[in-house]
Amino acid sequence: MGDMVKLAEKEIMRGEILRLCREAAPVGCSPQVLGAALRKAGLGAEEMDKELFYLKAKGLLQREHTENRRLGISRDIYSITAAGVDYLDGNGPDLPGIEV
């Protein structure tokens, strides 16, 4: 039963990440911002990286690395893709592993 609960939690978390990135479009979100928004759900930094990787591999998110060496800023920004918007709107293919 524990494995089923963990799987359901991952699917829900992936859907939440997609919805947050859609709300932040077209600017996108850093993993830190997403983590702060989902902290109450118990998602840690390592889990966040895994879920972002998964959603990027599915083609629902894209990652852009940005940095400013003078200010010492370096971060990844995740943005929802057109396929991600279609999926959330119910117009894309049925993808297992994501709860919307």
C-alpha positions as CSV (number, residue, x, y, z in Angstrom):
1,M,0.0,0.0,0.0
2,G,2.9,2.4,0.7
3,D,4.2,2.1,-2.8
4,M,0.8,3.0,-4.3
5,V,0.6,6.0,-2.0
6,K,4.1,7.2,-3.0
7,L,3.2,6.8,-6.7
8,A,0.0,8.7,-6.3
9,E,1.9,11.5,-4.5
10,K,4.4,11.7,-7.3
11,E,1.6,11.9,-9.9
12,I,-0.1,14.7,-8.0
13,M,3.1,16.6,-7.5
14,R,3.9,16.4,-11.2
15,G,0.5,17.9,-12.0
16,E,1.1,20.7,-9.5
17,I,4.5,21.5,-11.0
18,L,2.9,21.8,-14.4
19,R,0.1,24.1,-13.2
20,L,2.6,26.3,-11.4
21,C,4.8,26.6,-14.5
22,R,1.7,27.5,-16.6
23,E,0.8,30.2,-14.1
24,A,4.3,31.6,-14.3
25,A,4.4,31.5,-18.1
26,P,6.1,32.9,-20.1
27,V,8.7,33.8,-17.5
28,G,9.0,30.3,-15.9
29,C,10.0,29.1,-12.4
30,S,13.2,28.2,-10.8
31,P,13.4,24.9,-8.8
32,Q,13.7,27.1,-5.7
33,V,10.4,28.9,-6.3
34,L,8.7,25.6,-7.1
35,G,10.1,24.0,-4.0
36,A,8.9,26.9,-1.8
37,A,5.4,26.6,-3.3
38,L,5.3,22.8,-2.8
39,R,7.1,22.6,0.5
40,K,3.9,21.9,2.4
41,A,3.5,18.8,0.4
42,G,6.8,17.5,1.6
43,L,8.7,17.6,-1.6
44,G,12.5,18.0,-1.0
45,A,15.1,19.4,-3.4
46,E,16.2,16.0,-4.5
47,E,12.7,14.9,-5.3
48,M,12.0,18.2,-7.1
49,D,15.0,17.6,-9.4
50,K,13.7,14.1,-10.2
51,E,10.2,15.3,-11.0
52,L,11.5,18.2,-13.1
53,F,13.7,15.8,-15.0
54,Y,10.7,13.5,-15.6
55,L,8.5,16.3,-16.9
56,K,11.3,17.6,-19.1
57,A,11.9,14.2,-20.6
58,K,8.2,13.9,-21.4
59,G,8.4,17.2,-23.3
60,L,6.1,19.0,-21.0
61,L,8.7,21.4,-19.6
62,Q,11.8,23.0,-21.0
63,R,14.8,24.2,-19.0
64,E,16.9,27.3,-19.7
65,H,20.1,28.0,-17.7
66,T,20.7,31.7,-17.0
67,E,23.5,33.4,-15.2
68,N,25.0,36.7,-14.4
69,R,28.6,36.2,-13.4
70,R,29.0,39.8,-12.2
71,L,26.1,39.4,-9.7
72,G,27.0,35.7,-9.0
73,I,23.6,34.4,-10.1
74,S,23.3,31.0,-11.8
75,R,20.0,29.1,-12.0
76,D,17.8,27.0,-14.1
77,I,14.4,28.2,-15.2
78,Y,11.7,25.8,-16.1
79,S,8.9,26.8,-18.5
80,I,5.9,24.9,-19.7
81,T,5.9,23.9,-23.3
82,A,3.0,24.0,-25.8
83,A,2.7,20.2,-25.2
84,G,2.4,20.8,-21.5
85,V,-0.3,23.4,-21.9
86,D,-2.2,21.0,-24.3
87,Y,-1.8,18.2,-21.7
88,L,-3.3,20.4,-18.9
89,D,-6.1,21.5,-21.1
90,G,-6.9,17.9,-22.0
91,N,-5.9,18.3,-25.6
92,G,-2.8,16.2,-25.6
93,P,-2.2,12.5,-25.4
94,D,-2.9,10.6,-22.2
95,L,0.4,10.4,-20.3
96,P,0.6,7.9,-17.4
97,G,2.4,9.2,-14.3
98,I,0.9,12.7,-14.1
99,E,-2.3,13.6,-12.3
100,V,-4.2,16.6,-13.6
